[in-house]
Amino acid sequence: MTNPVTTQQATILIVDDDPANLRLLTNYLVDVGFKVFPLKHGKYVFELFKRQHPDLILLDILMSEIDGFEICRRLKASPETRDIPVIFMSALFETMDKIKGFRLGAVDYITKPLQLEEVLARVQTHLTIQRLQRQLQEQNTFLARQKIRFERLAEATFEGIVIQDDACIIEVNEALLTLFGYQRDELLEQPFLDLIKPSERKAVAQYLLSEDAPPYQTSGLKKDGAVFFIEVQTKNMSYQESILKVTAIRDITWRRKMEQKTAQLERENLELRANIKERYRFGKLIGKSQAMQDIYERILTAAASDANVVIYGESGTGKELIAQTIHKHSVRHSHEFVTVNCGALPDSLFESEFFGYCKGAFTGADRNKPGYFDLAHRGTLFLDEVGELSVMEQVKLLRVIETGEYRPLGSNKSKSVDVRIIAATHRNVVELRRQELLRDDFFYRVHVITITTPPLRERKEDIPLLIDHFLEQHTSPYNRPILPGKIVEALYAYNWPGNVRELGNVLHRYLAGQSLEFDEAVSPVPPGFEGLGSGKEIQPLRGTLEAFEKRYILMALNEHRWHREHTAKALSLPIRTLHRKMKNFGLSQKK
């Protein structure tokens, strides 16, 4: 039966200056399945090695021009050929000759006259040894690479990693040592359950018996005896015919505190919801209109969640106030609320401002500087005018939002961050996405909870409350003026393109002694009110407003050729409301 070694087509080089011996060996070894290169002169060995590398060499010692000892010495001196097994063949019986051959690196010595079965047995033995050595070397190389890979992966993660064998710790990473306060040699060969609170060790031991189980929450025990909340997740791993258990450990103390705060917040929000409709203020937000009541409800929903929020609305509608109110009523309220005006941030400063930098990162960086993400850690990062970010800037932010990790400029180590994103924009996001100025993946990451702020022109019933608020801001309670009726009417009739911010500015200027001036270059007084305060008799407010409303609806109907749907849309009214008002005012198209 053919030996398994020969089936691999092993190649043998035979070097012997005896033609009969060379022919005999060659024919025999070819017959049993080897590929053979016969050489009569030793000087041709090194020429052959330029083209072929045999698996084994049968080398005669006594040859003319160059003997076997010299050939072996040269082969073992070269990194490319030193691992090829060399078996000497010689009629010499001197022990010193054999010793010399072994010192030069030969693996065996066959005495002439040769016995072919002995030659075959020794060739097969040394080829098998060589094959096993190669397999062992490959396995060791693989294991060394796996070890390096594991160490790099383990040190790159923020989680503690423990490898167990028979419930004892055989390897840990630096994150775990930092988490529990131990030195490496203090943990190796120790029971894993020593890291668990004693009263919970039995339950954790039961959990570790399962394979690919979901994360399990328990309590860890630090070296100093402190107990803290952790989450463990374990997975079995095959290693050198053994089954090891790899366990990841996360510190969830912050998460548990967040959960407790969330439960408390939900109770408080339930009480707040019960009373919210009776209130005209919510934080710094002011308004009793249904539109504002809806906003209050959305704020409470957002505050009870930790999901990202995007706030849409025109400039001056109070988007930042809404963001601040969400933060104030969320579990993150004890941490920073950091505002970033995305439209005012130059591209060249984007990374250094958001991610911070290390000393020496660039010319002028003479100290470490925290970025917005550092400042907002465990708090809220408010991205005002997020629609002004470039596509490349969106990509950089998206990575942090998705992974919770970023790298300061000049640092080779990533940092972990826990930040809630609240974004705001006055731009049309549908159009931005159509023009590919807003990435879909970035949009969906922040577009989780949405709030749309109503413009002031759609909640004019809140104007009196806002007027009182601004009067409180800019005057003393002992010297608070009463605005003339025509001023209030003008403020009510104006369209307010700048919304609440514009109202505040107009009132501030008026109280400072300026005339009533609006930001928009239109008359603040509607048709029919031009002479108000110039000798005309003051009429009751309700009838005057109704007369103005009738004229304004009639003007809008004529503008849209009495197309009721277009008119209702222009007036921001439901179509049924327009029909009702037309009926009340007796408005109909003349035929």
VOGU-3710 file (C-alpha; in Angstrom, 3 decimals, decimal comma):
1> mtnpvttqqa> 0,000/0,000/0,000  1,329/3,428/-0,910  2,389/5,553/2,056  0,339/8,787/2,558  3,519/10,822/2,187  4,090/9,622/-1,368  0,577/10,537/-2,446  1,489/14,188/-1,933  4,048/13,908/-4,780  6,991/14,740/-2,521
11> tilivdddpa> 10,113/15,772/-4,483  13,498/14,210/-3,677  16,895/15,406/-4,863  19,548/12,630/-5,136  23,187/13,725/-5,449  25,659/10,861/-6,024  28,664/10,562/-8,371  28,195/6,760/-8,632  26,016/6,263/-11,757  24,864/2,792/-10,745
21> nlrlltnylv> 23,853/3,883/-7,265  22,151/7,021/-8,641  20,154/5,001/-11,189  19,138/2,358/-8,645  17,838/4,900/-6,127  16,078/6,979/-8,763  14,188/4,059/-10,304  13,157/2,695/-6,933  11,866/5,972/-5,524  10,020/6,850/-8,733
31> dvgfkvfplk> 8,333/3,437/-8,648  6,979/4,029/-5,136  5,516/7,401/-6,116  8,113/10,120/-5,528  9,209/12,755/-7,974  12,996/12,534/-8,250  15,752/14,897/-9,483  19,009/12,898/-9,927  22,347/14,808/-10,072  25,751/13,193/-10,698
41> hgkyvfelfk> 27,808/16,288/-9,861  27,412/18,347/-6,715  28,311/21,575/-8,490  24,886/21,557/-10,215  22,910/21,522/-6,952  22,757/25,285/-6,584  21,739/25,770/-10,230  18,835/23,400/-9,615  17,706/25,398/-6,582  17,167/28,426/-8,792
51> rqhpdlilld> 14,277/26,494/-10,412  13,203/23,839/-7,917  13,051/23,364/-4,144  12,881/19,640/-3,288  11,220/18,363/-0,126  14,216/16,194/0,866  17,851/15,636/-0,234  19,795/12,348/-0,361  23,386/13,540/-0,455  26,571/11,514/-1,033
61> ilmseidgfe> 29,591/12,702/0,963  32,626/11,671/-1,084  32,392/13,430/-4,456  34,902/15,154/-6,709  35,097/18,965/-7,056  32,730/19,616/-4,074  31,894/17,095/-1,363  28,608/16,552/0,447  29,734/18,319/3,610  30,328/21,589/1,730
71> icrrlkaspe> 27,048/21,323/-0,135  25,197/20,808/3,174  27,011/23,732/4,798  25,966/26,089/1,985  22,353/24,857/1,975  21,978/25,339/5,745  23,513/28,820/5,507  20,750/30,031/3,193  17,303/30,985/4,683  15,621/29,633/1,545
81> trdipvifms> 17,049/26,095/1,834  18,045/25,551/5,470  14,764/23,847/6,423  15,066/21,110/3,738  15,970/17,766/5,388  19,365/16,361/4,286  20,208/12,639/4,625  23,855/11,775/4,061  24,845/8,582/2,138  28,389/7,250/2,545
91> alfetmdkik> 30,530/4,177/2,849  32,454/5,912/5,616  32,151/4,244/9,004  34,031/6,799/11,083  31,949/8,180/13,938  33,526/11,621/13,535  32,254/11,807/9,962  28,724/11,168/11,190  29,074/13,753/13,952  30,392/16,279/11,434
101> gfrlgavdyi> 27,371/15,663/9,231  24,906/16,179/12,087  26,691/19,372/13,163  26,310/20,728/9,636  22,547/20,221/9,892  21,861/16,771/8,424  18,889/14,878/9,862  20,109/11,319/9,193  22,981/9,176/7,917  22,685/6,028/5,701
111> tkplqleevl> 25,657/3,711/5,282  26,476/2,171/1,920  25,881/-0,311/0,466  22,287/0,948/0,574  19,293/-1,170/1,547  16,388/0,235/-0,532  13,715/-0,589/2,082  15,799/1,213/4,734  16,182/4,237/2,456  12,413/4,340/1,867
121> arvqthltiq> 11,650/4,045/5,581  14,016/6,870/6,514  12,823/9,109/3,671  9,174/8,630/4,690  9,984/9,217/8,355  11,760/12,518/7,751  9,142/13,721/5,266  6,460/13,001/7,885  8,463/14,859/10,533  8,913/17,776/8,150
131> rlqrqlqeqn> 5,173/17,865/7,371  4,252/17,818/11,059  6,787/20,557/11,802  5,290/22,717/9,070  1,776/22,146/10,393  2,912/23,004/13,908  4,661/26,119/12,675  1,583/27,206/10,721  -0,619/26,566/13,744  1,709/28,519/16,019
141> tflarqkirf> 1,789/31,381/13,519  -2,000/31,335/13,316  -2,359/31,281/17,100  0,150/34,103/17,490  -1,780/36,190/14,971  -5,071/35,371/16,674  -3,593/36,377/20,032  -2,373/39,697/18,631  -5,739/40,226/16,951  -7,622/39,479/20,154
151> erlaeatfeg> -5,383/41,761/22,203  -5,859/44,615/19,759  -9,622/44,114/19,573  -9,897/43,728/23,330  -7,943/46,897/24,043  -9,854/48,838/21,364  -13,224/48,220/23,005  -14,646/50,209/25,892  -16,149/47,051/27,387  -14,405/44,807/29,887
161> iviqddacii> -13,445/41,459/28,345  -12,835/38,273/30,382  -11,794/34,866/29,011  -12,598/31,911/31,266  -11,439/28,306/31,242  -13,271/26,046/33,704  -14,774/29,136/35,392  -11,311/30,616/36,046  -9,998/33,809/34,478  -7,148/33,236/32,003
171> evnealltlf> -7,124/36,611/30,231  -8,558/40,119/30,682  -8,240/43,433/28,882  -7,270/46,832/30,273  -10,874/48,090/30,233  -11,896/45,364/32,672  -8,954/46,074/34,993  -9,953/49,741/35,045  -13,613/48,837/35,601  -12,951/46,670/38,664
181> gyqrdelleq> -9,770/48,314/39,989  -7,474/45,267/39,809  -3,977/44,568/38,468  -3,744/41,820/35,852  -1,828/39,310/38,026  -4,447/39,685/40,769  -7,180/38,267/38,520  -5,458/35,574/36,453  -6,396/32,036/37,602  -9,048/33,481/39,954
191> pfldlikpse> -12,746/32,443/39,776  -14,776/34,701/37,500  -17,618/34,850/40,032  -15,326/36,807/42,391  -16,234/39,811/40,223  -19,944/39,387/41,011  -21,852/40,502/44,118  -22,039/37,427/46,411  -25,841/37,314/46,628  -26,107/37,199/42,815
201> rkavaqylls> -23,337/34,677/42,022  -25,641/31,660/41,866  -27,902/33,332/39,269  -24,900/34,472/37,195  -23,377/30,976/37,319  -26,659/29,611/35,933  -26,654/32,261/33,196  -23,092/31,352/32,164  -24,180/27,768/31,466  -26,315/28,916/28,529
211> edappyqtsg> -24,891/29,511/25,062  -25,404/32,720/23,070  -27,807/34,066/25,708  -28,993/37,704/25,594  -27,302/40,282/27,862  -27,884/39,769/31,584  -27,998/42,553/34,174  -26,459/41,990/37,591  -24,189/43,695/40,152  -20,400/43,786/39,961
221> lkkdgavffi> -18,017/43,834/42,924  -14,935/46,050/42,687  -11,648/45,382/44,457  -12,455/48,036/47,067  -15,815/46,385/47,801  -17,961/48,888/45,905  -21,027/47,397/44,191  -22,166/48,746/40,835  -24,621/47,772/38,091  -23,203/45,785/35,160
231> evqtknmsyq> -24,462/43,989/32,094  -22,745/40,749/31,055  -22,962/38,852/27,804  -21,124/35,590/27,197  -20,225/33,454/24,197  -18,396/30,133/23,853  -15,222/30,031/21,730  -13,250/27,012/20,462  -9,530/27,257/21,146  -6,933/24,458/20,832
241> esilkvtair> -9,506/21,682/21,296  -10,925/23,488/24,346  -14,107/25,483/24,849  -13,405/28,871/26,395  -16,008/31,357/27,565  -15,614/34,966/26,448  -17,606/37,449/28,532  -18,144/41,139/27,838  -18,957/43,378/30,818  -20,472/46,853/30,580
251> ditwrrkmeq> -20,933/49,384/33,357  -24,649/50,285/33,246  -24,756/52,380/36,406  -25,527/55,439/34,303  -28,240/53,576/32,380  -29,926/52,341/35,559  -29,904/55,854/36,997  -31,395/57,074/33,715  -34,123/54,427/33,956  -34,950/55,478/37,526
261> ktaqlerenl> -35,014/59,140/36,497  -37,193/58,253/33,503  -39,733/56,526/35,748  -39,798/59,569/38,040  -40,076/61,854/35,034  -43,007/59,886/33,656  -44,846/60,308/36,954  -44,150/64,033/36,940  -45,192/64,316/33,285  -48,497/62,600/34,018
271> elranikery> -49,214/65,246/36,632  -48,059/67,963/34,257  -50,268/66,659/31,440  -53,276/66,771/33,731  -52,746/70,501/34,339  -51,137/71,616/31,081  -54,370/72,716/29,402  -55,053/75,103/32,220  -51,665/76,770/31,802  -50,659/79,506/29,415
281> rfgkligksq> -46,953/78,984/30,005  -44,665/75,963/29,765  -41,159/76,911/30,849  -40,268/79,941/28,757  -42,879/79,073/26,135  -46,033/81,169/26,123  -49,383/80,494/24,506  -52,887/79,218/25,179  -53,809/78,446/21,567  -54,530/74,886/20,520
291> amqdiyeril> -51,392/74,950/18,406  -49,283/75,664/21,500  -51,171/73,098/23,585  -50,226/70,539/20,928  -46,597/71,698/21,148  -46,637/71,223/24,936  -47,863/67,659/24,474  -45,100/66,943/21,935  -42,500/68,372/24,316  -43,661/66,071/27,110
301> taaasdanvv> -43,514/63,079/24,766  -39,988/64,007/23,675  -38,841/64,656/27,245  -39,992/61,218/28,362  -37,890/59,601/25,616  -34,169/59,639/24,912  -34,621/59,518/21,137  -33,218/62,220/18,877  -35,541/65,131/18,033  -35,816/67,480/15,085
311> iygesgtgke> -37,737/70,761/15,360  -39,082/72,403/12,205  -40,363/75,931/11,937  -39,781/79,428/10,654  -37,155/81,718/12,142  -38,257/83,348/15,378  -40,834/80,720/16,377  -38,908/79,569/19,466  -37,231/76,362/18,289  -34,343/76,747/20,736
321> liaqtihkhs> -36,755/77,412/23,620  -38,544/74,173/22,767  -35,217/72,314/22,741  -34,277/73,794/26,128  -37,665/72,825/27,564  -37,264/69,226/26,348  -33,819/69,068/27,954  -35,036/70,616/31,212  -37,805/68,020/31,607  -35,694/65,017/30,501
331> vrhshefvtv> -33,455/62,739/32,575  -30,469/64,637/31,178  -31,483/67,932/32,803  -28,618/67,831/35,329  -26,048/67,844/32,499  -25,136/70,428/29,885  -27,343/71,796/27,122  -24,871/72,793/24,394  -26,033/74,963/21,500  -24,259/74,911/18,130
341> ncgalpdslf> -25,151/77,372/15,382  -24,378/75,163/12,382  -24,802/78,033/9,938  -22,085/80,120/11,606  -19,420/77,389/11,855  -16,658/77,567/9,189  -15,776/74,277/7,466  -12,136/74,601/8,545  -13,116/74,643/12,231  -15,785/71,938/12,095
351> eseffgyckg> -13,761/68,988/13,455  -11,836/70,956/16,072  -15,059/72,539/17,391  -17,136/69,357/17,476  -14,452/66,808/18,428  -11,906/68,996/20,214  -8,137/68,634/19,820  -5,015/67,607/21,681  -2,043/69,791/22,433  0,254/69,890/19,403
361> aftgadrnkp> -2,437/68,721/16,945  -1,687/71,725/14,736  0,148/75,017/14,836  -1,219/77,075/17,699  -2,718/74,104/19,595  -0,870/74,862/22,847  -3,322/72,982/25,078  -6,003/70,304/25,024  -9,403/71,721/24,082  -12,710/69,888/24,567
371> gyfdlahrgt> -15,205/69,903/21,706  -18,971/70,213/21,677  -19,373/66,454/22,171  -17,124/66,570/25,255  -19,145/69,431/26,721  -22,489/67,752/25,989  -21,526/64,303/27,359  -24,587/62,801/29,087  -26,483/65,974/28,176  -28,054/67,437/25,038
381> lfldevgels> -26,395/68,786/21,902  -28,653/71,278/20,108  -27,804/71,616/16,405  -29,466/74,884/15,382  -29,972/75,349/11,641  -28,831/71,790/10,953  -29,855/72,244/7,315  -26,755/74,426/6,816  -24,348/71,500/7,373  -22,467/70,318/4,300
391> vmeqvkllrv> -22,779/66,706/3,144  -19,247/65,930/4,369  -20,019/67,426/7,790  -23,161/65,290/7,975  -21,027/62,180/7,310  -18,661/63,064/10,178  -21,536/63,664/12,603  -23,371/60,542/11,452  -20,484/58,304/12,543  -20,601/59,739/16,075
401> ietgeyrplg> -24,397/59,491/16,247  -24,303/55,838/15,092  -21,325/54,566/17,110  -21,150/56,971/20,046  -17,408/57,301/19,410  -15,171/59,996/17,962  -11,502/60,894/17,866  -10,187/64,354/18,842  -7,763/65,971/16,409  -4,203/64,859/17,109
411> snksksvdvr> -5,275/61,812/19,128  -4,846/58,159/18,155  -7,449/56,992/20,652  -11,224/57,139/20,279  -13,485/58,568/22,975  -16,928/57,342/23,927  -19,775/59,825/24,296  -23,414/59,690/25,403  -25,258/62,600/23,840  -28,833/63,258/22,837
421> iiaathrnvv> -29,218/65,203/19,586  -31,903/67,829/19,140  -31,749/69,488/15,736  -33,671/72,450/14,342  -34,065/74,024/10,931  -36,261/76,541/9,140  -35,415/75,045/5,733  -37,533/72,696/3,638  -35,970/69,273/4,302  -37,908/67,634/1,455
431> elrrqellrd> -36,288/70,050/-0,991  -32,873/69,621/0,649  -33,099/65,850/0,239  -34,278/66,196/-3,351  -31,230/68,339/-4,108  -29,020/65,797/-2,247  -27,944/68,499/0,196  -29,269/66,428/3,103  -28,210/62,777/3,334  -31,011/60,289/3,903
441> dffyrvhvit> -29,046/58,301/6,509  -28,283/61,465/8,487  -31,898/62,646/8,161  -33,331/59,382/9,509  -30,898/59,362/12,446  -32,146/62,720/13,766  -35,699/62,515/12,374  -37,095/60,278/15,140  -39,350/62,593/17,140  -40,548/65,621/15,173
451> ittpplrerk> -42,018/68,895/16,375  -43,261/71,623/14,019  -43,570/75,057/15,562  -46,516/77,137/14,340  -45,843/80,643/12,995  -47,270/83,527/15,008  -49,767/84,394/12,264  -51,464/81,026/12,900  -51,846/81,597/16,645  -52,712/85,249/16,958
461> edipllidhf> -54,842/84,571/20,017  -51,496/84,252/21,862  -50,411/87,812/20,975  -51,939/89,429/24,100  -50,096/86,945/26,322  -46,845/87,598/24,448  -47,354/91,364/24,759  -47,735/91,013/28,530  -44,609/88,882/28,652  -42,471/91,392/26,768
471> leqhtspynr> -43,855/94,275/28,826  -42,781/92,391/31,967  -39,315/91,971/30,484  -38,721/95,580/29,501  -40,604/97,575/32,155  -40,878/97,607/35,942  -44,066/96,300/37,606  -44,630/99,784/39,100  -44,364/101,617/35,800  -45,894/99,263/33,254
481> pilpgkivea> -47,527/101,133/30,340  -50,871/100,315/28,796  -50,654/100,091/25,017  -53,171/102,202/23,083  -55,926/100,270/21,348  -54,678/101,157/17,848  -51,242/99,783/18,685  -52,709/96,491/19,893  -54,897/96,288/16,778  -51,902/96,945/14,544
491> lyaynwpgnv> -49,909/94,253/16,297  -52,810/91,840/15,929  -53,355/92,618/12,243  -49,710/92,336/11,174  -48,546/89,142/9,412  -45,358/88,664/11,544  -42,895/87,104/9,102  -40,287/87,249/11,884  -42,697/85,624/14,351  -42,290/85,969/18,140
501> relgnvlhry> -38,734/87,278/17,852  -39,951/90,114/15,617  -42,821/90,893/18,015  -40,340/91,188/20,866  -38,083/93,507/18,848  -40,974/95,720/17,726  -42,228/96,143/21,287  -38,721/96,797/22,626  -38,188/99,577/20,103  -41,621/101,036/20,822
511> lagqslefde> -40,999/101,071/24,581  -37,640/102,725/23,952  -39,451/105,723/22,479  -39,433/104,751/18,815  -42,506/104,784/16,629  -44,207/101,508/15,866  -42,011/100,091/13,105  -42,251/96,612/11,650  -39,453/94,602/10,113  -41,475/93,858/6,988
521> avspvppgfe> -41,828/96,812/4,601  -45,650/96,791/4,594  -48,236/98,847/6,354  -48,962/97,370/9,783  -52,483/98,758/9,683  -54,911/96,841/7,447  -57,323/98,511/4,989  -60,136/100,296/6,780  -57,988/101,101/9,848  -55,749/103,797/8,321
531> glgsgkeiqp> -57,511/106,686/10,047  -57,744/105,017/13,433  -56,677/107,452/16,138  -56,862/110,478/13,813  -60,196/111,906/14,824  -62,373/108,910/14,029  -64,649/107,664/16,703  -63,384/104,466/18,329  -65,730/101,564/17,534  -66,267/98,379/19,566
541> lrgtleafek> -63,383/95,958/19,004  -65,448/92,867/18,148  -67,481/94,513/15,398  -64,376/96,180/13,973  -62,453/92,894/13,813  -65,405/91,130/12,189  -65,632/93,849/9,559  -61,922/93,518/8,853  -62,155/89,717/8,679  -65,059/89,913/6,179
551> ryilmalneh> -63,141/92,359/3,948  -59,971/90,265/4,165  -61,759/87,018/3,216  -63,528/88,794/0,354  -60,177/90,134/-0,878  -58,674/86,637/-0,744  -61,662/85,134/-2,619  -61,335/87,702/-5,381  -57,561/87,117/-5,523  -58,154/83,400/-6,129
561> rwhrehtaka> -61,162/83,884/-8,417  -63,483/82,423/-5,791  -61,711/79,045/-5,807  -62,553/78,050/-2,254  -59,872/75,381/-1,715  -57,115/77,739/-2,921  -58,496/80,541/-0,775  -58,699/78,349/2,344  -55,110/77,214/1,795  -53,877/80,814/1,383
571> lslpirtlhr> -55,674/81,840/4,590  -54,427/78,699/6,421  -58,030/77,789/7,233  -59,838/74,441/7,028  -62,229/74,446/4,075  -65,219/73,938/6,413  -64,198/76,977/8,470  -64,053/79,096/5,296  -67,521/77,887/4,251  -68,909/78,731/7,703
581> kmknfglsqk> -67,396/82,220/7,724  -68,634/82,916/4,181  -72,144/81,909/5,279  -71,959/84,058/8,448  -70,717/87,097/6,478  -73,151/86,509/3,584  -70,358/86,202/1,050  -71,312/84,666/-2,286  -70,087/85,108/-5,825  -72,313/87,337/-7,954
591> k> -73,408/85,842/-11,246
//
